[in-house]
Amino acid sequence: MTDVSVTSPVERIARVIAAEMVSPNGEAAEGPDEPVSIIVERIWRAEIERAVAILHTLREPTRQMAEAGRAAGDDPAAIWNAMVRAALEDTVERLAEPA
């Protein structure tokens, strides 16, 4: 079975948004005097609305996501994982194409 997170998707997404705002590489070389993780712990809740908006956009899968989900079997965690991976792969391929 695929690993199952104990943290909600909304919290995980909000934390990533907050971390990216503080330091895209997680190091904050020219930024704050305290570790990025401490700052993220303090501010991630302010990004909950953005995280919810992101999850709202994922309610309808793409064709590739649906196919990946079908191929993943009957374990819901494996299906979710396969569908998200398909979305990420599709995004990388589309962004790599010239405009």
Contacts in CASP RR format, 6 or more apart in sequence:
PFRMAT RR
TARGET T0000
AUTHOR 0000-0000-0000
METHOD contacts of the structure
MODEL  1
MTDVSVTSPVERIARVIAAEMVSPNGEAAEGPDEPVSIIVERIWRAEIER
AVAILHTLREPTRQMAEAGRAAGDDPAAIWNAMVRAALEDTVERLAEPA
1 75 0 8 1.000
1 77 0 8 1.000
1 78 0 8 1.000
2 75 0 8 1.000
2 77 0 8 1.000
2 78 0 8 1.000
2 80 0 8 1.000
2 81 0 8 1.000
3 77 0 8 1.000
4 77 0 8 1.000
5 12 0 8 1.000
9 51 0 8 1.000
9 55 0 8 1.000
10 48 0 8 1.000
10 51 0 8 1.000
10 52 0 8 1.000
10 55 0 8 1.000
11 44 0 8 1.000
11 48 0 8 1.000
11 51 0 8 1.000
12 51 0 8 1.000
13 47 0 8 1.000
13 50 0 8 1.000
13 51 0 8 1.000
13 54 0 8 1.000
13 55 0 8 1.000
14 44 0 8 1.000
14 45 0 8 1.000
14 47 0 8 1.000
14 48 0 8 1.000
14 50 0 8 1.000
14 51 0 8 1.000
15 40 0 8 1.000
15 44 0 8 1.000
15 47 0 8 1.000
17 44 0 8 1.000
17 47 0 8 1.000
17 50 0 8 1.000
17 51 0 8 1.000
18 39 0 8 1.000
18 40 0 8 1.000
18 43 0 8 1.000
18 44 0 8 1.000
18 46 0 8 1.000
18 47 0 8 1.000
19 26 0 8 1.000
19 36 0 8 1.000
19 40 0 8 1.000
21 43 0 8 1.000
21 47 0 8 1.000
22 28 0 8 1.000
22 32 0 8 1.000
22 36 0 8 1.000
22 39 0 8 1.000
22 40 0 8 1.000
22 43 0 8 1.000
23 29 0 8 1.000
23 31 0 8 1.000
23 36 0 8 1.000
26 36 0 8 1.000
27 36 0 8 1.000
28 36 0 8 1.000
28 39 0 8 1.000
32 39 0 8 1.000
58 87 0 8 1.000
61 83 0 8 1.000
61 87 0 8 1.000
62 86 0 8 1.000
62 87 0 8 1.000
62 90 0 8 1.000
64 86 0 8 1.000
64 87 0 8 1.000
64 89 0 8 1.000
64 90 0 8 1.000
65 83 0 8 1.000
65 84 0 8 1.000
65 86 0 8 1.000
65 87 0 8 1.000
65 90 0 8 1.000
66 83 0 8 1.000
67 86 0 8 1.000
68 82 0 8 1.000
68 83 0 8 1.000
68 85 0 8 1.000
68 86 0 8 1.000
69 79 0 8 1.000
69 82 0 8 1.000
69 83 0 8 1.000
69 86 0 8 1.000
71 82 0 8 1.000
72 78 0 8 1.000
72 79 0 8 1.000
72 81 0 8 1.000
72 82 0 8 1.000
72 83 0 8 1.000
73 79 0 8 1.000
END
